[in-house]
Amino acid sequence: MYTEEQLRQYPYFAKILEKTRINTILDTLTGLVSRGYLLGFARSLIAEGTPFTFAMIDLDNFKFVNDTYGHHVGDGVLVGTANDLMEYMDGYGVAGRFGGDEMLVINLRDLTVSEKRAWLTGLYGPDRVLRQNIALENCSPFITGTTGCATFPEDASDYDALFALIDKTLYRGKSKGRNCYVYYNRDLHQNLEIKKIAKHGIYTMLHEIRAKFHSGGESLPEKISAVCEIIFNELRITQLYYVGKSGIMHAVTTPDVEEIVNDLEALMSEDFFSTNSFRRVEYVSPVFYEALKKRDVETIMIVRIGSPDATQGYLMCAEPHSQRIWQEDEGAILFFLGTLIEAHIHLTGEELPQ
C-alpha cells in the first residue's frame, strides 16, 4: 500500500493530500492509486509538459485463476502483484489499478527506447513482478502479464492519443500470445488498428482450414502444407510439427528436421497438453525434453491425433525464445486440424509420414 511519503514526492499528489485522506486516493484491495487519481496524474503531467512513459499491464488468464482457485486467491494474486509492482517502481514512478486485473504505470525515468526496453525486461525478470509464482496460503499460482506502453511527448502529444497507443500496444501483445511487452514503435504500429488485429470469427477461420485441407492435394503431407499459411497466421507460430507412430518429430515446412521424441506419449495423458514450464516434461519425457532444449523451445502446445482407441500421432507448436501462454481458441484450432487428419487417415488408410 502506498504511503503519504511515497506519493507526496509528486506535486500532483502532494496538493491533493493537503485536503484529502490517502485512503480516498488508493484502491481498497491492492493499495495502488485508484483509477481516477492515476489518470488525473497523467493528465497533469501532460498539462505541465513533463515527459513520462505510460503503460498498462493486463494479467494473463486471470479468469482461469478465479475459476480454478476461487476469488479469494484471485484477490491474493492482485495484492501480491501490486506489492511487487510498487516495490519495482519505487522512486521513479507510480502504479495504479485501472480495473479488474488491469494496472497502469506512470514511469518518469525511462523515456528512450533502450531505457524502456531495459525497464520492461526487468519487469519480466526472475522474481520481479511478472512471470513468477505468487506465494499464497494454499497455493502458488504462476502469474504472467501482457504490457503495452508509449511515451509522452515522443509518441503522442495529448492524453487521448497517448492512451489510445497504450491500448493498441497492449492489444498487440495479446495478439502475439500474451506474456510479453510491446512498446510503441511508430514504424511498426502507426497504421495498426485494433479491429484489424482482432481475429475474425472462429467459425469462418475453421471453415477456411477445412476448405484448404480438402482441396490441398491427395496426400496427407500436401493437405497439411496447404493449411500452413492459415495456421501460421492465426496461431502466430514459426513452425508446425507432427509426430507419427515412429516417434520422430518432423517440421512441416522444413523436411530435413527430424528429432527422436519416442517418449512423447508418456506426457500425453489427455488429448491436449500445453506448457511454458518444462519441469514435468523433463521428468516424464526426457528424450522429448532434450529435443526441445536443442531447438531452444520454451513453450509447447500438443494435440493427439487419433480415435479414443488408437493414437495415430501428434501435432505440435513448439516456439523458441517465447514463454507465451496458449489460449483456448488456439488449442481449438490445432485440435480441429488434428480431427481433419484423423478423418483422412480413417478414410484412406494413409498414415503420417514416418
Steps between C-alpha positions, in 0.01 A plus 500: 500500500632843407589732785453877511879540496529306175229700324588846635823502297276574200345851505168374363446266793653737754236758413217246519619364833474845655122463489439126446575195712729249335241221530282696260777496240584129522328193364350318798621151398848549356620822663591637157384846398138479387412546135370858510798640687756312289343629179486846656873476567561412134292795382684737737840389367384562143366844594839585654694357205678245720618197298400154625437147382145375543435125521211262555545148637235231453548182703473196274222244544381658824154350455664156507656583838162606640319200353765250611597625845217734596463876517685523831810367324439741213495785752824368647661497157396862440635610838827310455557633150413854609751487788775378269414767245510778761838376622637479146385854414605660829673834455430565133136422432152424625274202437121496507215257457303564184237239580468124531840346426635804312759732650642832380852629543647849464877483459680835523849355453511275194422691183731384222456171316804342669384617843148368446631168377721461808214601732252260341755218492548551873126497554497148356827394665538215751303562819410856400135576424387278214593143408511380859314289751293700747535321835162481672373296792397184316644542150757686294349581157743599227415849379586669173377819340487692174624860492455780248661842533570831325680821593391863525580713306716283274214275386194718565445862602165471678331268746244339268759417237743366759240275663395371157861396436538303823166334428622411150837366617335297776262344248797429273670316786190291558483413131862381514413243764505702825775474765698772321546876474460737205622860499370731231708515184367746243636306201340176615181619666379830357266335250396219731130490583354291780217381279760370254700330776191328636431158362210446270239254618635156588226333292617684187861410566429130567293491181802637310728234652262221401465633144878530457558155646251327270624680188868473584596195296461126552773415750503589867823707481346703217184563699689607811723731296190653340370626835837620632456864403168525684631314805819705515311829472227411748728347763793734431749214498827451317462126437250214525621153596349153478600170656393170345496149644877472463555765767690733266419872510482664158469870410230562240684765299856372559521139378851435634396556864476165678520459877449181700220559752389142562404566863253779414207264557582485872423872524165480324259365759228707327435615142644846565808628681664843521762657723778757519653335807687183408560338839235235442614448141859439614387252766241305298647517147877567520570410135231739383632764741851478354361543148317816610805631686713449190268732306476762782128430536337671799130432439306212346143414406424140399186320385458127454387370161284190513189328621440422869645151440797574274758778482618590149740772606523855631490858371716751679585870522844539659621858510861605572584796724139559603310433822158563351190361661281310256137605494194276482406603147857432384477149640167457322659594167777243535254237625273563200789441262575179688144378447528569125821296487341217698199494268732480196695213657181313582362549148813422297722292725787741437716569807706798604842483331753315710 
